[in-house]
Amino acid sequence: MSSHDPSRRSTSNKINAELDRDAAARVRACAQAGPAALEKRIQELDQEWDIDRTLMANASTLSLLGFAASRTVDRRWIALPGVVASFLLWHAIQGWCPPLPIFRKLGYRTRREIDAEKYALKALRGDFSGVTTDQPQQAWNAAKQ
């Protein structure tokens, strides 16, 4: 998998390897299960939230809660949106922020990781010439480069 992905680069090798191993296993399982399984998994991947979307939704939720709490509970809660915004900026600049390891451990993947699995499945489905359903490992290797 590419090292140009800041979130992936900021994640431990162990977690990256687990995410890759799980994706490769899903590709192999779908190849064995047949065309319906390929279609179903591709549709699931189209709906999967990537790490950036998850971080943005988390930051927005915490910011709104902090703002609401500052208006209704105690004005010091206004610090929460500031902290969350700094984490989001940190992620945008460095590719890392404190919640990133937690979400990665929970299985949230980068867009590139999701797309690699999707393209391996599409190759097995026959969308690309030269790859057949009896070559799931080759499809996965080609897609993750």
trRosetta pair geometry for C-beta under 8 A, 3 or more apart (Angstrom, degrees):
i j d omega theta_ij theta_ji phi_ij phi_ji
1 5 7.5 -41 151 18 104 133
1 8 6.4 -124 126 -166 125 155
1 16 7.1 -144 55 -176 139 112
1 20 6.2 -132 -24 -93 128 122
1 112 7.0 121 -165 124 102 117
1 113 6.6 9 -137 -94 142 82
1 116 6.7 -77 -111 -50 96 167
1 144 5.0 -65 -80 -178 68 104
2 5 5.7 102 92 -16 96 97
2 8 7.5 101 84 66 66 153
2 112 6.2 -79 42 172 115 156
2 145 7.5 86 -58 179 84 32
3 8 7.1 -135 -128 102 41 114
3 9 5.8 81 -171 -88 74 101
4 9 7.9 -51 175 -43 3 123
5 8 3.8 51 90 19 116 116
5 9 6.3 168 84 -16 58 86
5 95 7.8 140 146 -151 49 134
5 110 5.1 63 -175 173 141 171
5 112 5.3 -121 -81 27 138 142
5 113 7.9 114 -178 -33 176 89
6 9 5.5 -57 -141 39 30 113
6 10 6.1 21 160 -13 66 112
6 94 7.1 151 -172 134 127 37
6 95 2.2 -130 165 -110 112 136
6 96 7.4 -123 160 -34 96 65
7 10 5.8 -62 -145 43 28 106
7 11 6.4 30 153 -27 63 110
7 51 5.1 146 -173 88 160 149
7 52 7.2 -124 -46 -56 146 82
7 91 7.9 23 -87 -162 92 99
7 95 5.6 -133 -55 -174 43 90
7 96 7.7 146 -116 -80 50 54
7 100 6.4 -151 -142 -151 88 123
7 104 7.4 175 168 -79 100 120
7 110 5.0 161 71 -86 125 112
8 11 5.7 -57 -148 29 32 114
8 16 6.0 83 -162 -111 86 120
8 110 5.4 -64 -47 -15 100 146
8 112 7.3 -61 -30 62 139 125
8 113 7.1 149 -84 -47 122 114
9 95 6.1 30 60 123 106 150
10 94 7.3 93 -87 135 139 87
10 95 4.8 178 -25 119 129 94
10 96 3.7 -168 -153 -78 147 100
10 100 6.1 3 113 131 125 154
11 15 5.1 -99 169 79 108 122
11 16 5.3 129 102 -55 114 93
11 100 7.1 -123 -78 149 85 107
11 101 6.9 153 -122 -105 72 66
11 104 4.7 -161 -120 -162 126 165
12 15 4.8 88 63 10 89 99
12 16 6.9 -156 94 -3 45 88
12 101 7.4 54 -10 -128 99 105
13 16 5.6 -57 -145 42 33 113
13 17 6.0 35 156 -22 67 107
14 17 5.9 -56 -149 36 26 110
14 18 6.5 27 152 -19 62 105
15 18 5.5 -50 -147 35 35 113
15 19 6.4 34 155 -18 66 104
15 101 7.6 -179 -22 -148 166 74
15 104 5.2 70 152 137 146 112
15 105 6.0 -81 -118 -87 131 61
16 19 5.9 -56 -148 37 30 109
16 20 6.3 28 154 -16 65 108
17 20 5.7 -56 -145 40 31 111
17 21 6.0 33 156 -22 66 108
18 21 5.7 -54 -143 37 28 111
18 22 6.3 28 157 -19 63 107
19 22 5.9 -54 -147 36 28 111
19 23 6.4 27 155 -18 63 107
19 104 7.5 -71 -51 -172 138 85
19 107 7.0 152 -106 -140 94 57
19 109 5.7 148 -167 -100 133 103
19 113 6.2 -14 145 -163 126 149
20 23 5.8 -57 -147 37 30 109
20 24 6.2 28 156 -18 66 107
20 113 7.6 -107 -82 -138 67 109
20 144 7.2 63 -137 -132 107 152
21 24 5.9 -55 -146 38 29 110
21 25 6.3 31 154 -20 63 107
22 25 5.7 -55 -149 35 30 112
22 26 6.5 31 152 -19 64 103
22 107 7.7 -58 82 -133 167 104
23 26 5.7 -53 -151 34 33 111
23 27 6.5 36 150 -21 65 102
23 109 7.7 83 -66 -104 127 157
23 113 6.7 -143 -59 177 157 92
23 116 7.0 55 152 93 151 104
23 117 4.5 -112 -162 -83 113 117
23 140 7.5 146 119 -141 92 115
24 27 5.6 -50 -150 33 35 114
24 28 6.5 34 152 -17 65 103
24 137 7.5 38 -163 -116 112 68
24 140 4.9 74 -121 -162 85 159
25 28 5.7 -53 -149 37 33 110
25 29 6.2 34 153 -20 66 107
26 29 5.6 -53 -144 38 32 112
26 30 6.2 31 157 -18 66 106
26 41 6.6 155 163 -143 111 141
26 117 6.6 17 80 -152 123 127
27 30 6.0 -57 -148 38 28 108
27 31 6.4 32 152 -23 63 106
27 117 6.3 -142 -63 -146 103 77
27 120 4.7 -27 -124 120 139 134
27 121 6.2 -132 -122 -67 83 76
27 124 7.2 160 -171 -24 90 144
27 136 5.3 153 132 -172 95 106
27 139 6.7 -162 177 91 132 111
27 140 4.9 151 78 -77 164 111
28 31 5.6 -54 -149 33 32 114
28 32 6.5 25 155 -14 65 106
28 136 4.7 130 -101 122 60 155
28 137 7.4 23 -83 -60 104 71
28 140 7.8 -32 -47 -36 79 139
29 32 5.9 -60 -152 39 31 107
29 33 6.1 26 154 -20 67 113
29 37 7.3 -117 127 164 78 145
30 33 5.6 -58 -139 39 32 110
30 37 4.5 -167 -140 127 70 108
30 38 5.1 111 166 -83 115 59
30 41 5.0 -65 -97 2 142 152
30 121 5.9 -14 104 -119 154 105
30 124 7.1 123 107 86 104 155
30 136 8.0 145 66 -122 78 128
31 38 7.6 62 -83 -76 43 104
31 124 5.2 -108 -100 -150 93 148
31 133 5.2 163 -159 -167 87 79
31 134 7.8 146 171 -87 122 22
31 136 3.9 -115 -16 -76 162 123
31 139 7.7 158 -81 36 131 141
32 136 7.9 -41 -33 -40 76 149
33 36 7.3 -91 136 69 99 81
33 37 3.4 55 99 -16 126 160
33 38 7.8 175 78 -32 95 65
34 37 5.6 100 61 14 59 102
34 38 7.3 -106 121 -7 35 95
35 38 5.4 -53 -148 32 36 115
35 39 6.4 35 157 -18 68 104
35 125 6.8 94 -131 -128 79 82
36 39 5.8 -53 -151 36 32 112
36 40 6.3 32 153 -19 66 108
37 40 5.7 -53 -143 37 32 112
37 41 6.2 28 159 -16 66 108
38 41 6.1 -62 -148 39 25 105
38 42 6.3 26 156 -20 64 109
38 121 5.2 161 -153 -174 85 98
38 124 6.0 -149 -113 95 133 110
38 125 4.8 161 150 -78 147 99
39 42 5.9 -58 -148 35 28 111
39 43 6.5 26 155 -16 63 106
39 125 7.5 104 -64 -112 66 133
40 43 5.9 -59 -155 37 30 111
40 44 6.5 31 149 -20 65 105
41 44 5.4 -50 -147 35 37 114
41 45 6.3 38 153 -21 67 103
41 117 7.9 -102 155 150 115 110
41 121 5.7 -148 94 -120 117 156
42 45 5.7 -53 -149 35 32 112
42 46 6.7 39 150 -25 62 101
42 118 5.9 94 -131 -143 75 85
42 121 5.3 -163 -71 111 92 138
42 122 6.7 94 -109 -66 131 80
42 125 7.5 -10 -44 -39 144 148
43 46 5.6 -48 -153 27 35 116
43 47 7.0 21 153 -8 63 107
44 47 6.0 -69 -158 43 34 104
44 48 6.5 50 146 -46 69 99
45 48 5.3 -34 -143 5 40 121
45 114 5.6 155 -163 -177 96 93
45 117 6.1 -163 -109 94 140 110
45 118 4.5 -177 124 -80 154 103
45 121 7.5 170 -2 27 149 146
46 118 7.6 102 -58 -116 65 138
48 109 7.4 9 147 46 132 107
48 114 5.4 -169 85 -130 130 132
49 53 4.7 -126 -162 88 89 124
49 54 5.2 108 138 -60 122 89
49 57 7.6 -39 -157 4 144 141
49 108 6.8 -41 102 -133 91 103
50 53 5.2 93 55 13 71 102
50 54 7.0 -134 100 -6 36 94
50 108 7.0 101 -180 178 31 90
50 109 6.3 -69 -132 89 70 62
50 110 5.9 36 -165 -166 112 26
50 111 4.5 -17 -106 -65 163 68
50 113 8.0 142 -131 50 99 93
50 114 5.8 -105 -88 -7 98 138
51 54 5.5 -58 -147 39 31 114
51 55 6.2 32 157 -20 67 106
51 100 7.1 51 -179 -138 126 81
51 103 5.9 128 -136 119 88 128
51 104 6.7 11 -110 -78 133 77
51 108 4.5 120 -91 133 73 110
51 109 6.4 -123 -33 103 96 14
51 110 5.5 -34 18 -84 117 54
52 55 5.8 -53 -146 36 30 110
52 56 6.4 28 155 -17 64 106
52 110 7.6 56 -18 -135 94 67
52 111 7.0 -26 19 -29 118 104
53 56 5.8 -56 -147 38 31 110
53 57 6.3 29 156 -17 66 107
54 57 5.9 -56 -146 38 29 108
54 58 6.2 29 155 -18 64 109
54 103 5.5 150 117 -155 139 142
54 108 4.9 -62 10 -140 162 152
55 58 5.6 -56 -145 39 29 113
55 59 6.1 29 157 -19 65 108
55 88 6.9 149 148 -112 106 81
55 91 6.0 -173 163 -173 156 174
55 97 6.9 108 -149 52 133 133
55 99 6.4 152 -119 86 88 122
55 100 7.0 -1 -89 -85 129 74
55 103 6.8 -121 -67 6 81 167
56 59 5.7 -54 -143 38 29 110
56 60 6.2 29 157 -19 64 107
56 88 7.2 81 -104 -131 60 122
57 60 5.8 -54 -145 37 29 111
57 61 6.2 30 156 -20 64 108
58 61 5.9 -57 -148 36 27 111
58 62 6.3 20 158 -12 64 110
58 99 6.2 -161 119 148 155 167
58 103 7.7 -120 -26 -73 154 133
59 62 6.0 -59 -145 42 28 106
59 63 6.1 29 157 -21 65 110
59 84 4.9 150 -148 169 77 108
59 85 7.2 110 -174 -82 118 42
59 87 6.7 -161 -105 81 112 107
59 88 4.6 58 -126 -67 162 124
60 63 5.7 -57 -145 37 27 112
60 64 6.3 24 159 -15 64 107
61 64 6.1 -59 -149 38 27 107
61 65 6.3 24 155 -16 64 110
62 65 5.6 -55 -143 40 32 111
62 66 6.1 34 156 -21 65 107
62 80 6.2 -128 162 162 91 111
62 81 7.5 165 119 -93 77 54
62 84 4.7 168 97 -94 121 149
63 66 5.7 -55 -147 37 28 111
63 67 6.3 28 155 -18 63 106
63 80 7.1 -180 -111 119 39 89
63 81 4.0 73 -143 -121 79 90
63 84 5.0 -137 -65 80 84 143
63 85 6.7 75 -99 -52 125 86
64 67 5.7 -53 -145 37 31 111
64 68 6.2 29 156 -17 66 107
64 81 8.0 92 -38 -91 25 111
65 68 5.8 -55 -144 39 30 109
65 69 6.1 28 157 -17 65 109
65 80 7.1 -66 91 121 84 151
66 69 5.8 -55 -142 40 28 109
66 70 6.3 32 155 -24 63 105
66 77 5.1 -170 -161 160 64 88
66 78 6.6 114 153 -120 98 21
66 79 7.3 -114 -167 69 128 44
66 80 2.8 -152 -111 78 135 120
66 81 4.5 -167 83 -36 133 76
66 84 7.0 -169 -3 0 146 129
67 70 5.7 -54 -150 32 30 112
67 71 6.7 21 154 -14 63 107
67 77 7.7 -160 -66 119 10 104
67 78 6.9 53 -108 -115 52 67
67 80 8.0 -121 -32 72 49 104
67 81 5.6 40 -52 -44 88 138
68 71 5.9 -63 -154 38 33 107
68 72 6.1 -6 162 10 70 117
69 72 6.2 -73 -131 54 29 88
69 73 4.5 -24 -166 27 76 123
69 74 7.0 -11 154 43 88 67
69 77 3.7 -124 104 180 105 168
69 80 7.2 46 54 18 127 144
70 73 7.4 -33 -70 51 16 82
70 74 7.1 -51 -123 92 45 45
70 75 5.2 51 -167 -142 82 41
70 76 7.2 -158 -116 58 86 23
70 77 4.0 -144 -66 74 70 92
70 78 3.9 79 -116 -57 154 76
70 80 7.8 -154 -44 29 108 102
71 75 8.0 61 -76 -100 29 66
73 77 6.0 69 67 -26 110 143
74 77 5.6 115 75 -20 75 96
75 78 5.9 -11 175 -10 64 114
76 79 6.1 -13 172 -3 65 111
77 80 5.6 -19 -178 2 67 117
78 81 6.6 -43 -169 29 51 104
78 82 7.2 50 140 -13 68 108
79 82 5.5 -64 -160 41 44 116
79 83 6.1 43 149 -22 77 105
80 83 5.8 -55 -146 36 32 108
80 84 6.2 28 158 -16 67 109
81 84 5.6 -57 -142 42 33 111
81 85 6.0 36 158 -22 67 107
82 85 5.8 -53 -143 36 28 111
82 86 6.5 28 156 -19 62 104
83 86 5.8 -56 -152 34 31 110
83 87 6.6 33 149 -20 64 103
84 87 5.6 -51 -153 33 35 114
84 88 6.5 33 151 -18 66 104
85 88 5.6 -54 -148 37 34 112
85 89 6.3 35 152 -18 66 104
86 89 5.6 -51 -146 38 33 112
86 90 6.2 41 151 -25 64 105
87 90 5.5 -52 -148 34 30 117
87 91 6.5 33 152 -20 63 103
87 97 4.3 96 -177 -168 83 128
87 98 6.0 -70 -128 27 121 94
87 99 6.8 64 171 5 141 100
88 91 5.6 -50 -151 34 33 113
88 92 6.5 34 150 -20 64 104
88 97 6.9 10 -76 -90 26 165
89 92 5.6 -53 -149 35 34 113
89 93 6.3 20 157 -9 67 109
90 93 6.2 -64 -145 43 26 101
90 94 5.6 -24 176 28 67 115
90 96 6.9 -58 142 87 99 61
90 97 4.7 122 87 -97 109 91
91 94 6.9 -71 -116 59 18 77
91 95 6.7 34 -165 -137 55 13
91 96 6.5 -135 -109 80 61 14
91 97 3.9 -50 -60 -23 96 120
91 100 6.7 155 -111 -60 110 120
94 97 7.7 132 67 -57 107 66
96 100 5.5 -116 -148 32 57 157
97 100 5.2 117 54 -25 64 105
98 101 7.8 -57 -176 24 38 95
98 102 7.9 23 143 -3 64 112
99 102 5.3 -64 -163 42 58 116
99 103 5.8 48 147 -18 88 107
100 103 6.1 -63 -145 41 29 103
100 104 6.0 26 161 -18 67 110
101 104 5.7 -56 -141 40 31 111
101 105 6.1 34 158 -22 66 106
102 105 5.8 -57 -151 35 27 111
102 106 6.5 24 150 -16 62 108
103 106 5.4 -55 -149 38 35 113
103 108 4.3 -26 161 34 95 136
104 107 7.8 103 179 -30 31 9
104 108 6.1 -82 -88 62 37 82
109 113 3.9 -114 177 86 117 132
109 114 5.3 143 96 -51 122 82
110 113 4.7 99 53 3 77 101
110 114 7.2 -143 94 -2 42 86
111 114 5.7 -56 -150 39 34 111
111 115 6.0 32 154 -17 68 110
112 115 5.7 -57 -142 41 29 110
112 116 6.2 38 155 -28 64 102
113 116 5.7 -47 -148 27 30 114
113 117 7.0 27 154 -13 60 101
114 117 6.1 -59 -160 36 32 107
114 118 6.3 28 148 -17 67 110
115 118 5.3 -56 -143 40 36 113
115 119 6.0 31 160 -17 70 106
115 143 7.9 -160 127 178 66 103
116 119 6.1 -56 -143 39 27 105
116 120 6.4 31 155 -21 62 105
116 140 7.7 61 155 -157 98 63
116 143 4.5 127 -165 136 67 98
116 144 4.4 59 -162 -94 139 64
117 120 5.8 -55 -150 34 31 112
117 121 6.5 28 153 -16 64 106
117 140 7.9 3 -111 -124 55 87
117 143 7.2 136 -65 127 15 145
118 121 5.8 -58 -153 38 32 110
118 122 6.3 31 151 -19 66 106
118 143 8.0 177 65 -164 47 139
119 122 5.3 -48 -141 37 38 113
119 123 6.3 44 154 -23 65 100
119 143 4.2 163 88 -132 103 113
120 123 5.7 -51 -152 32 31 113
120 124 6.6 29 150 -16 63 105
120 136 7.4 62 168 -163 112 68
120 139 4.4 112 -157 135 77 96
120 140 4.6 34 -129 -90 147 53
120 142 7.4 141 -101 63 78 83
120 143 3.9 -105 -58 3 81 154
120 144 7.6 7 -56 -35 121 81
121 124 5.6 -54 -150 38 34 111
121 125 6.3 38 150 -23 66 105
121 139 7.8 118 -53 145 21 137
122 125 5.4 -51 -146 34 34 115
122 127 4.1 -31 169 29 93 142
122 128 6.8 76 121 -11 92 98
123 126 7.9 71 174 -54 29 13
123 127 6.4 -77 -81 53 31 89
123 128 4.7 -31 -115 40 77 117
123 131 4.2 -2 169 86 104 153
123 139 4.2 176 88 -140 128 108
123 142 6.7 112 -92 75 170 129
123 143 6.6 -139 -4 -59 134 111
124 131 6.7 -75 -77 134 42 111
124 132 7.6 38 -139 149 56 23
124 133 5.1 77 -169 -105 89 65
124 135 7.7 -163 -103 70 81 70
124 136 6.2 18 -93 -102 131 73
124 139 5.2 -23 -53 -85 86 175
126 131 7.9 -162 -103 81 38 79
126 132 7.8 24 -90 -117 81 53
128 131 5.7 32 85 25 100 115
131 135 5.6 -125 -157 78 74 128
131 138 6.4 -163 -128 104 99 110
131 139 5.1 104 -174 -87 138 94
131 142 7.2 -117 -83 31 140 153
132 135 5.4 87 59 10 68 104
133 136 7.4 13 -171 -59 49 83
135 138 4.1 -30 170 38 109 119
135 139 5.9 118 111 -26 85 89
136 139 5.6 -56 -147 36 34 112
136 140 6.2 33 156 -19 68 105
137 140 5.7 -52 -147 37 33 110
137 141 6.2 33 154 -19 66 106
138 141 5.7 -52 -143 38 31 111
138 142 6.3 30 157 -18 64 107
139 142 6.0 -58 -148 38 28 109
139 143 6.2 23 157 -18 64 112
140 143 5.9 -61 -145 38 28 109
140 144 6.3 16 164 -14 65 113
141 144 6.4 -64 -142 37 24 102
141 145 7.1 32 159 -33 59 104
142 145 6.4 -57 -162 14 31 113
